[in-house]
Amino acid sequence: MKNYQSMDHFWMPFTANRAFKESPRIIERAEGMWLFNDEGRQILDATAGLWCVNAGHGRKQIADAVAAQIQTLDYTSPFNLGHDIGFEFAERLVKHSPQGLDRVFFSCSGSEAVESALKIALAYQNARGKGGKYRFIGREKGYHGVNFGGISVGGLTPNRKGFGPLLPVDHLPHTLDVERNAFSKGLPEFGIERAEALENLLQFHGSDSIAAVIVEPVSGAGGVVLPPVGYLKKLREICTRHDVLLIFDEVICGWGRLGDSFGANRFDVQPDMITSAKGITNGVLPLGAVFVRNEIYDTVLNAAPEGQVEFFHGYTYSAHPVACAAGLAALDIYESEGLLERGAGEIGQYWEEALHSLKGLPGIVDVRNFGLIGAVQFAAADGSLVGPTIMKRCYELGMSIRAVGDIIALSPPLIIEKSHIDQIVDIFTQISKEMFRG
Ligand SMILES: Cc1ncc(COP(=O)(O)O)c(C=O)c1O
């Protein structure tokens, strides 16, 4: 039921407001793999919301934990006061992070986790007497949220353009190479040499001016761009050799998306920090976190005079008790249902085979996958943009996806079953034939 007269008052984020408000898509409720819209239709959520509802929608265990927490302790300041649930959540979380990255700084979103990580990197370099290391290196097509630090290191032009002078940042080349790697199953074979570009950037700027490199192990919002075999290990090796921190932005990659708690674990590459959000609470409440290497924490703390604040940074809602309750309940579900590993097992294999069965259909120029993330890339013969039309058609056919240009990004809830995967493939098959045949 509509309790509003006009849609004008809500300025919607990252949305073509005028087009949307002319033909809105309104979701009224959600359960498991499904969204239910205001016409009573059932829509398969093939993106887990915005890559976040990893345990599926409407989990009662999380709702109960949230309700109980509000009635016990709804809020208290995280500055100079503590609450048990914040410490408990941090302790539980680090059972999943790579060994030695077991200090957690909480934020309220992925964007804020990124800002926090960049500031921790600068605080660390200052604390060890290397304040000249103030630049960052990001990567083309990288998405690190929308705040000024995040758009500076980010590599998506529309998100940066028009926002004035940003932080001193340079960018690695992206690793999307459809010409050489089209229809790769899992990690693409070609492109490790693109990690060598880091050597050049470090020489160009002088590594004594670089605080940190930040990349997503798999770029999500940039169009599901996978790291070529050996690429991430190479980045790690170069960063270590040049005394530069390596930050993995795992806001999407974390919490089972790649078949493990973190991409760092799955790829066996140890960064110095990991940013996380989204699936950390199953998307139910906003919360972000930075997992920090212990030595970074110790260095920053020990550089400050005894009894004084060591790091001048934090949020009103850092470690919000209700968000922590949601996160703990989400972790219970992930662990008890074995969801974090599913993408590396039988269902991940089925996902790969099913998506790749689209190869050869008209209009489809690439399919890529890893864990339970995937992309189907289309191209029209006349070069026109087809992604937005495909997104609308998918919705009409009962599926919610994300279009990045002509790349259709997929990141379903980790509870997905074979029948849902078959439905995804059927819809793409139909669209390919409708839009691209002849
Ligand atoms: C890799 C990555 N980093 C950061 C963010 C920003 O997170 P949020 O939208 O919670 O601020 C996102 C969001 O999609 C993301 O994909």
The ligand as a MOL file (V3000), in Angstrom:
LIG
                    3D

  0  0  0     0  0            999 V3000
M  V30 BEGIN CTAB
M  V30 COUNTS 16 16 0 0 0
M  V30 BEGIN ATOM
M  V30 1 C 34.6140 -3.0810 -3.3900 0
M  V30 2 C 33.7150 -2.0740 -2.7550 0
M  V30 3 N 34.2130 -1.2040 -1.8850 0
M  V30 4 C 33.4490 -0.2880 -1.2740 0
M  V30 5 C 32.0950 -0.2210 -1.5410 0
M  V30 6 C 31.2560 0.8130 -0.8760 0
M  V30 7 O 30.4120 0.2450 0.0520 0
M  V30 8 P 29.1240 1.0630 0.5580 0
M  V30 9 O 28.2010 1.2030 -0.5820 0
M  V30 10 O 28.6150 0.2050 1.7020 0
M  V30 11 O 29.6310 2.3770 1.0610 0
M  V30 12 C 31.5290 -1.1150 -2.4350 0
M  V30 13 C 30.0960 -1.0770 -2.7460 0
M  V30 14 O 29.5950 -1.7090 -3.6560 0
M  V30 15 C 32.3520 -2.0590 -3.0800 0
M  V30 16 O 31.8710 -2.9120 -3.9850 0
M  V30 END ATOM
M  V30 BEGIN BOND
M  V30 1 1 1 2
M  V30 2 1 2 3
M  V30 3 2 2 15
M  V30 4 2 3 4
M  V30 5 1 4 5
M  V30 6 1 5 6
M  V30 7 2 5 12
M  V30 8 1 6 7
M  V30 9 1 7 8
M  V30 10 2 8 9
M  V30 11 1 8 10
M  V30 12 1 8 11
M  V30 13 1 12 13
M  V30 14 1 12 15
M  V30 15 2 13 14
M  V30 16 1 15 16
M  V30 END BOND
M  V30 END CTAB
M  END
